[in-house]
Amino acid sequence: MRKSNPEAKILPKAAPPAWLLPTLLSLTALLLLGLFSPEFADSDSWWHLKTGEYIVTNHRLPSPDPFSYTTAAAKPGYPGETSTRQFNLTHEWLSQSIWYLIFQIAGFPGVVLWRALLLAALCACAGYAAKLRTESWLWGIASALTASSLAVHFAHDRPSIVSLTMTAVFIVIFEKRRHLWIIPVLAILWANLHGGFFLGWVVCAAYSADALLRKTQDARHLLTVSAVTMLVSGINPNGFGLFTTLLRYRQSAMTSTLMEWSRPSLWGFPYAFDILLYLSAITLAISWRRVRPVDWMLFAAFAIASLMAFRNTMLIGLLAPILIATYFPWKRALPLAVPFAASAALASAVIWGVITGSYYQLRAAEWRYPAGAATFLQKSTITTPLFNTYENGGYLIWRGLKDFIDGRALSESVFEDYRKILGLPPGAPERGQILARYGVGAIVLNSFEYNSGFLYPLVLDLAGQSQEDWKLAYEDPQAMVFLRDVPPGMPILDKARIFDHLEAECTMHVERDPEFSLCARTLADFFIRAGDRPRARKNLAFYLEHPYGPDPQARKAYMELLRSE
């Protein structure tokens, strides 16, 4: 047996080359920017952009509402609704102005990149906080990419993403304990960028309480910074009225119908939220002796907020990767091959996204919206009050038309009338009276709510014989326009085209966005009930080519239709 030589030199582990870390960071940045740059498509983004134009052009806040003709005459649906409306009109004014100025300079490509930069910065902050705690860039990169798994569901051009990014920035500044003076400065900006500035208060309070409990030397400094931050946040058009507004949101029947304010499923879409929530809770429980008080407090606050509303789930997406990286109990030294493999994987992901067209979609998705219908109304000089669906209101505002309703959720009573006109619940007898009360002479209508595949009853009612006073004047795959009084010389279209339109509209949406395919399932069911079996079979086959999920009933129905031929 060979004896060991105590004088033998122990060779040091090979160090990674100097270019590897910059390469990893650059590829991560490119991947994040690609993930967060789908086309400009959110229905609310249009009115945000138009509001920014109004503020920049007129040098005043958009109050009273300059866009919807129904708002001024709407009666308050509950005590305090006037104050809530004022808040909704004004609390995002600075973000909206910035969005519009970027659009003026760089068009839709600039707006898409601005959104991508904000969300990439959010994930980068999560990664940097994890790196500060673990002293490992690999854990930092892993944390940033983990945060992105949920952040992709928030890739919309809305000022709310500013609040998420600012929350991440506050956490990083408190983690570094440097340049704390910038926190109050950022707070003033944040309070005018978006009403979610109170999240900064949560971060300030958690880190201050942590310093007091651990009796750190900078506890008094943190308390002072936090107090000043909370005080200067009141420098905004609504002062501290945010908190009463949030209470009214929870009591609003209109708000309760919006997906972003609904409670997320504890195991369902998006699965990234559930995984991060449970994994971070398990990690904290296993390592509870080592967990800092600030982490318990932030986890409790962010988890409660996330479970109360879907729009808050990204708070867990931000915090959970930091907690997991910090307290994960089974960390091992990684071989040198890991960062090389990570670089190759990141490069492959970037190349795949570019080749498939999934990344850097620097354009607006006007195909989703009634672009042709808006042009038709403007060229025909039709100025009569119009009725529109909730999701298309923002785009009509952008095109310079006065809309009936949109995503700003300004009036409870208008929303209730909107539902009755649309046919919710079906068979509401007041529809004609409500349309007459608002003086509606034009209806701009898409056919489906694409998340659920729900077919709006108003579409079928307008196709029926009982609605002969409404004429089909325009139709394309995006929308239809019905007029009460058709100008002389304008052709009237056969209402039989409505059923062709249903298929064309659904097909266009599914081909461009296959995950929202339930409209085809709805059409198949409709044509089965109508006795049109060929059309039912056609739409069911189309749905089965783009299934929303496992649907054995749909496949069974399709086989029965085939056998009945």
C-alpha positions in Angstrom: 0.0 0.0 0.0 1.5 3.4 -1.1 2.1 5.8 1.7 0.8 9.3 1.3 3.3 12.1 0.9 2.6 14.9 3.3 4.7 17.2 1.2 2.7 16.6 -1.9 1.0 19.8 -3.1 -2.8 19.9 -3.2 -3.9 21.2 -6.5 -6.5 24.0 -6.3 -9.9 23.5 -8.0 -10.0 24.9 -11.5 -11.4 28.4 -11.5 -14.0 29.3 -14.1 -12.8 31.5 -17.0 -13.3 35.3 -16.6 -15.7 35.4 -19.5 -18.1 32.9 -18.1 -20.0 35.0 -15.5 -20.6 38.0 -17.9 -21.8 35.5 -20.5 -24.2 33.9 -18.0 -25.6 37.3 -17.0 -25.9 38.5 -20.6 -27.8 35.4 -21.7 -30.0 35.6 -18.6 -30.9 39.2 -19.5 -31.6 38.4 -23.1 -33.8 35.5 -22.1 -35.8 37.6 -19.6 -36.3 40.4 -22.1 -37.5 37.8 -24.6 -39.9 36.2 -22.2 -41.4 39.6 -21.3 -41.8 41.0 -24.8 -45.0 39.5 -26.3 -46.9 41.9 -28.4 -48.8 44.9 -27.0 -52.2 43.1 -26.5 -53.8 43.7 -23.1 -57.2 45.4 -23.4 -56.5 47.9 -20.7 -53.2 49.0 -22.3 -55.0 51.0 -24.9 -56.8 53.3 -22.5 -53.6 53.7 -20.4 -51.8 54.9 -23.6 -54.7 57.3 -24.5 -54.8 58.6 -21.0 -51.1 59.4 -21.1 -51.7 61.3 -24.4 -54.5 63.3 -22.8 -52.3 64.2 -19.8 -49.3 65.2 -21.9 -51.3 67.1 -24.5 -53.7 68.9 -22.1 -51.4 69.3 -19.1 -54.1 68.2 -16.7 -55.4 65.0 -15.1 -58.2 63.1 -16.9 -60.9 64.1 -14.4 -63.8 64.3 -15.1 -63.7 61.3 -17.5 -63.0 62.5 -21.0 -63.5 59.2 -22.8 -66.8 57.5 -21.9 -70.1 59.2 -22.6 -71.8 57.2 -19.8 -69.7 58.2 -16.9 -70.9 61.8 -16.3 -74.6 60.8 -16.1 -74.0 57.7 -14.0 -75.6 57.7 -10.6 -73.3 56.5 -7.8 -73.8 52.8 -7.2 -72.8 52.9 -3.6 -71.6 55.6 -1.0 -68.1 56.8 -1.9 -68.2 55.7 -5.5 -67.4 59.2 -6.7 -64.2 59.2 -4.7 -63.3 55.7 -6.0 -63.8 57.0 -9.6 -61.6 60.0 -9.0 -58.9 57.6 -7.7 -59.2 55.3 -10.7 -58.9 58.2 -13.1 -55.8 59.8 -11.5 -53.6 57.4 -9.4 -51.5 56.2 -12.4 -51.0 59.5 -14.1 -47.2 59.6 -14.1 -46.9 56.0 -15.5 -49.4 56.7 -18.2 -47.5 59.9 -19.2 -44.2 57.9 -19.4 -45.8 55.1 -21.4 -47.2 57.7 -23.9 -43.9 59.6 -24.2 -42.1 56.3 -24.9 -44.7 55.6 -27.6 -44.2 59.0 -29.1 -40.4 58.4 -29.3 -40.3 54.7 -30.2 -43.8 53.6 -31.1 -45.1 50.2 -30.0 -41.6 48.5 -30.1 -40.5 51.0 -27.5 -43.5 50.4 -25.3 -43.0 46.6 -25.5 -39.3 46.9 -24.6 -40.2 49.3 -21.7 -42.5 46.7 -20.2 -39.9 44.0 -20.8 -37.2 46.1 -19.0 -39.5 46.6 -16.0 -40.2 42.9 -15.6 -36.6 41.9 -16.3 -35.6 44.4 -13.6 -38.1 42.8 -11.2 -36.5 39.4 -11.7 -33.0 40.8 -11.6 -33.7 42.3 -8.2 -34.9 38.9 -6.9 -31.8 37.4 -8.3 -29.5 40.0 -6.9 -31.1 39.8 -3.4 -30.5 36.0 -3.5 -26.9 36.6 -4.6 -26.3 39.0 -1.7 -27.5 36.4 0.7 -25.9 33.3 -0.7 -22.8 35.0 -2.2 -23.4 32.9 -5.3 -24.2 34.2 -8.8 -25.5 30.8 -9.8 -28.1 31.0 -7.0 -28.9 34.5 -8.1 -29.4 33.6 -11.7 -31.5 30.6 -10.7 -33.6 32.9 -8.5 -34.2 35.4 -11.3 -35.3 32.7 -13.7 -37.5 31.2 -11.0 -39.2 34.6 -10.5 -39.7 34.8 -14.3 -41.8 31.6 -14.3 -44.6 33.6 -12.7 -43.7 37.0 -14.0 -44.5 35.9 -17.6 -48.2 36.0 -16.6 -47.9 39.7 -15.8 -46.3 40.7 -19.2 -49.0 43.4 -19.8 -48.5 47.1 -20.4 -50.1 48.3 -17.2 -48.7 50.6 -14.5 -49.3 47.8 -11.9 -46.0 46.2 -12.9 -44.3 49.4 -11.8 -45.4 48.6 -8.2 -44.1 45.1 -8.4 -40.7 46.3 -9.7 -40.5 49.1 -7.1 -41.2 46.5 -4.3 -38.3 44.5 -5.6 -36.1 47.6 -5.7 -37.0 48.5 -2.1 -36.0 45.0 -0.9 -32.6 45.2 -2.6 -31.8 48.6 -1.1 -32.7 47.4 2.4 -30.7 44.2 1.9 -27.6 46.2 0.9 -28.2 48.8 3.6 -26.6 51.4 1.4 -28.1 54.6 -0.1 -31.2 54.4 2.1 -31.8 58.1 1.4 -33.1 57.1 -2.0 -36.1 55.2 -0.5 -38.1 58.4 0.3 -37.3 59.9 -3.2 -38.5 56.7 -4.9 -41.6 56.7 -2.7 -42.7 60.1 -4.0 -42.3 58.8 -7.6 -44.0 55.6 -6.8 -47.0 57.3 -5.2 -47.6 59.0 -8.6 -46.8 56.1 -10.8 -49.3 53.7 -9.3 -51.6 53.3 -6.2 -49.7 50.2 -5.1 -47.1 52.4 -3.3 -48.3 51.0 0.1 -46.3 47.9 -0.7 -43.3 50.0 -0.1 -44.7 50.7 3.4 -44.9 46.9 4.0 -41.2 46.4 3.0 -40.1 49.4 5.2 -42.1 48.2 8.2 -40.8 44.6 7.9 -37.1 45.6 7.7 -37.5 48.2 10.5 -39.2 45.6 12.8 -36.5 43.2 11.9 -33.8 45.7 12.9 -35.6 46.4 16.2 -36.0 42.7 17.1 -32.4 41.9 16.3 -31.2 45.1 17.9 -29.0 46.1 15.0 -27.0 49.4 15.1 -28.9 50.9 12.2 -32.4 50.3 13.7 -33.0 54.0 14.4 -31.9 55.0 10.9 -34.2 52.4 9.3 -37.1 53.7 11.4 -36.4 57.3 10.4 -36.2 56.4 6.7 -39.4 54.3 6.9 -41.3 57.1 8.7 -40.2 59.7 6.1 -41.1 57.3 3.3 -44.6 56.8 4.6 -45.1 60.6 5.1 -43.9 61.7 1.6 -46.0 59.0 -0.1 -49.0 61.3 0.5 -47.6 63.7 -2.2 -49.9 62.5 -4.9 -53.3 63.5 -6.3 -55.2 61.4 -3.8 -53.1 61.7 -0.7 -53.7 58.7 1.5 -57.2 58.0 0.1 -55.9 54.7 -1.3 -56.8 52.8 1.8 -60.5 53.6 1.8 -60.5 52.9 -2.0 -59.1 49.4 -1.4 -61.9 48.7 1.1 -64.5 49.8 -1.5 -62.9 47.5 -4.1 -63.5 44.5 -1.8 -67.2 45.6 -1.5 -67.8 46.2 -5.2 -69.9 43.8 -7.2 -68.3 45.0 -10.4 -64.7 44.4 -9.1 -65.7 40.9 -7.9 -66.4 39.9 -11.5 -62.9 40.8 -12.7 -60.3 38.0 -12.8 -57.5 40.1 -11.4 -59.4 40.6 -8.2 -60.6 37.0 -7.8 -58.9 34.7 -5.4 -56.3 32.4 -7.0 -56.8 28.6 -6.9 -54.7 26.7 -4.4 -53.7 24.3 -7.2 -54.4 25.6 -10.6 -53.3 28.1 -13.2 -50.7 29.6 -12.8 -49.1 26.5 -11.3 -45.8 28.5 -10.7 -47.6 30.4 -8.0 -48.7 27.3 -6.1 -45.3 25.7 -6.4 -43.4 28.8 -5.2 -45.9 29.3 -2.4 -45.7 25.8 -1.0 -42.0 25.3 -1.6 -41.1 28.5 0.2 -43.4 27.7 3.1 -41.8 24.2 3.4 -38.3 25.7 3.2 -39.1 28.2 5.9 -40.6 25.5 8.1 -37.6 23.2 7.8 -35.1 26.0 8.5 -37.2 27.9 11.0 -34.4 28.4 13.5 -32.3 30.4 10.9 -35.1 32.4 9.4 -34.8 36.2 9.9 -37.9 38.0 11.3 -38.1 40.1 8.1 -38.6 37.0 6.0 -41.4 35.7 8.2 -43.1 39.1 8.1 -42.7 39.6 4.3 -43.8 36.0 3.6 -46.9 36.4 5.7 -47.9 39.7 4.2 -47.2 38.7 0.6 -48.9 35.3 1.0 -52.1 36.9 2.5 -52.2 39.5 -0.3 -51.6 36.9 -3.0 -54.4 34.7 -1.7 -56.8 37.6 -1.6 -56.4 38.6 -5.3 -54.8 37.0 -8.4 -53.2 40.4 -9.2 -51.0 40.1 -6.1 -49.6 36.6 -6.8 -46.4 38.0 -8.3 -45.4 39.2 -4.7 -44.8 35.5 -4.0 -43.1 35.2 -7.3 -40.7 37.9 -6.2 -40.1 36.8 -2.6 -40.2 33.0 -2.8 -37.0 32.6 -4.9 -35.1 34.7 -2.4 -36.3 32.7 0.5 -35.6 29.3 -1.2 -32.1 30.4 -2.2 -31.4 31.7 1.4 -32.8 28.8 3.4 -32.8 25.7 1.2 -31.2 23.2 3.5 -29.4 20.9 1.0 -26.9 23.0 -0.8 -23.9 21.3 -2.5 -20.9 22.7 -4.3 -21.6 22.5 -8.0 -19.0 21.2 -10.5 -17.5 23.6 -13.0 -19.5 21.9 -15.8 -22.7 23.4 -14.3 -22.2 27.1 -15.4 -21.1 25.9 -18.8 -24.2 23.8 -19.2 -26.3 26.7 -17.9 -24.8 29.0 -20.5 -25.6 26.4 -23.3 -29.2 26.0 -22.0 -29.8 29.8 -21.8 -28.3 30.3 -25.3 -30.6 27.6 -26.7 -33.6 29.1 -25.0 -32.9 32.5 -26.5 -32.3 31.1 -30.0 -35.5 29.0 -29.8 -37.5 32.0 -28.8 -36.2 34.1 -31.6 -36.6 31.4 -34.2 -40.2 30.6 -33.2 -41.1 34.3 -33.0 -42.1 33.9 -29.3 -39.6 36.6 -28.2 -39.3 40.3 -29.1 -42.7 40.7 -30.6 -42.3 44.5 -31.0 -45.7 45.2 -32.3 -49.3 45.8 -31.3 -51.9 43.0 -31.5 -54.6 45.0 -33.3 -55.9 41.7 -34.7 -57.6 41.2 -31.4 -59.6 44.4 -31.5 -62.3 46.1 -33.7 -59.8 48.0 -35.9 -61.9 47.7 -39.0 -65.1 48.5 -37.1 -63.5 51.7 -35.7 -62.4 52.7 -39.1 -65.9 52.0 -40.5 -67.5 54.2 -37.9 -65.1 57.1 -38.4 -65.2 57.0 -42.2 -69.0 56.8 -42.1 -69.1 59.8 -39.7 -71.4 57.8 -37.4 -71.4 59.8 -34.2 -74.4 58.2 -32.4 -73.7 56.8 -28.9 -72.4 53.3 -29.2 -72.5 50.2 -27.1 -69.4 48.0 -26.9 -68.1 45.0 -25.0 -66.0 45.6 -21.9 -62.8 44.2 -23.4 -63.0 46.4 -26.5 -63.7 49.7 -24.8 -60.0 50.6 -24.3 -59.2 50.1 -28.0 -62.2 52.3 -29.0 -60.9 55.0 -26.7 -57.5 54.7 -28.3 -59.1 55.2 -31.7 -60.8 58.4 -30.5 -64.3 57.1 -30.1 -66.5 57.7 -27.0 -67.2 54.3 -25.5 -69.9 52.8 -23.3 -67.7 50.9 -20.9 -64.1 49.9 -20.5 -61.6 48.4 -18.1 -61.3 51.5 -15.9 -64.4 50.2 -14.0 -65.7 53.7 -13.3 -69.4 53.1 -12.6 -71.3 50.3 -10.9 -74.6 51.3 -12.3 -73.3 51.5 -15.9 -71.7 48.0 -15.4 -75.1 46.6 -14.3 -76.8 48.1 -17.3 -74.0 46.7 -19.5 -74.6 43.2 -18.2 -78.4 43.5 -18.9 -77.8 44.7 -22.5 -75.3 41.9 -23.1 -77.9 39.4 -21.9 -76.6 38.6 -18.4 -78.7 37.1 -17.1 -80.3 35.8 -20.3 -83.7 37.2 -21.2 -83.4 40.5 -19.4 -86.6 42.4 -20.5 -85.1 45.8 -19.9 -82.6 45.7 -22.8 -84.5 47.9 -25.2 -85.4 50.4 -22.5 -81.8 50.7 -21.3 -80.4 51.2 -24.9 -83.0 53.9 -25.4 -82.2 55.6 -22.2 -78.5 55.9 -23.2 -79.5 56.9 -26.8 -77.5 54.0 -28.2 -77.6 54.0 -32.0 -74.6 51.7 -32.8 -73.4 48.4 -31.3 -69.8 47.3 -31.8 -69.7 43.7 -30.9 -67.3 40.8 -30.7 -68.8 37.4 -30.0 -66.9 35.6 -27.2 -65.3 36.1 -23.8 -62.2 34.1 -24.7 -61.0 33.0 -21.3 -64.2 31.0 -20.8 -65.3 30.6 -24.4 -68.7 32.2 -23.4 -70.9 33.3 -26.3 -72.5 36.6 -25.6 -76.3 36.2 -25.7 -76.7 39.6 -27.4 -75.0 38.3 -30.5 -77.7 35.6 -31.0 -80.5 37.9 -30.0 -79.4 40.4 -32.7 -79.5 37.5 -35.2 -83.1 36.7 -34.4 -86.3 38.0 -35.9 -87.2 40.0 -32.8 -84.4 42.5 -33.3 -85.3 43.7 -36.8 -84.7 47.3 -35.7 -81.0 46.6 -35.6 -79.3 46.2 -39.0 -75.9 44.6 -39.6 -73.9 47.3 -41.3 -70.3 46.0 -41.0 -68.6 42.6 -40.3 -65.1 41.3 -40.3 -63.4 38.5 -38.2 -62.7 41.0 -35.3 -66.2 42.5 -34.8 -69.6 43.4 -36.1 -71.4 46.7 -36.2 -75.2 47.0 -35.9 -77.0 50.3 -36.5 -80.4 51.3 -35.5 -80.7 53.9 -38.3 -78.7 53.2 -41.4 -77.5 56.3 -43.4 -78.9 56.5 -46.9 -76.8 54.6 -49.5 -75.1 52.4 -46.9 -75.7 48.7 -47.7 -77.4 46.5 -45.1 -75.7 43.0 -44.7 -77.7 39.8 -44.4 -77.9 38.7 -40.8 -77.2 35.2 -41.9 -73.6 36.3 -42.0 -73.6 36.4 -38.2 -73.2 32.6 -38.0 -70.3 32.7 -40.5 -68.8 35.5 -38.4 -68.9 33.4 -35.3 -66.7 30.7 -36.9 -64.4 33.2 -38.5 -63.8 35.1 -35.3 -63.2 32.0 -33.2 -60.9 30.5 -35.8 -58.8 33.7 -36.1 -58.3 33.8 -32.3 -57.5 30.1 -31.9 -55.0 30.1 -34.7 -53.2 33.0 -33.2 -53.6 32.1 -29.6 -54.3 28.4 -29.3 -54.6 28.2 -25.5 -57.9 30.1 -25.7 -59.8 27.5 -27.8 -63.0 27.1 -25.7 -64.9 29.3 -28.2 -64.8 26.4 -30.7 -66.2 24.1 -28.0 -69.0 26.6 -27.4 -69.8 26.8 -31.1 -69.9 23.1 -31.4 -72.5 22.9 -28.6 -74.5 25.7 -30.1 -74.7 24.1 -33.5 -75.6 20.7 -32.0 -78.6 22.4 -30.3 -79.4 24.2 -33.5 -79.5 20.9 -35.4 -76.6 21.9 -37.7 -74.5 18.8 -37.4 -72.0 19.5 -40.1 -71.0 22.8 -38.5 -71.0 21.2 -35.1 -68.7 18.4 -36.3 -66.4 21.0 -38.0 -66.0 23.1 -34.9 -65.6 20.1 -32.6 -62.8 18.8 -34.8 -61.2 22.2 -34.7 -61.4 22.3 -30.9 -59.9 18.8 -30.6 -57.0 20.0 -32.7 -56.4 22.8 -30.1 -57.8 21.3 -26.9 -58.0 23.5 -23.8 -57.2 20.5 -21.8 -58.2 16.8 -21.5 -61.9 16.7 -22.7 -63.2 13.1 -23.1 -66.7 14.4 -23.5 -65.8 16.5 -26.5 -64.1 13.5 -28.1 -67.1 11.3 -27.4 -69.5 13.8 -28.9 -67.3 14.1 -32.0 -67.3 10.3 -32.5 -71.1 10.3 -32.2 -71.3 13.0 -34.8 -69.1 11.0 -37.1 -71.2 7.8 -36.6 -74.4 9.7 -37.4 -73.2 10.6 -40.9 
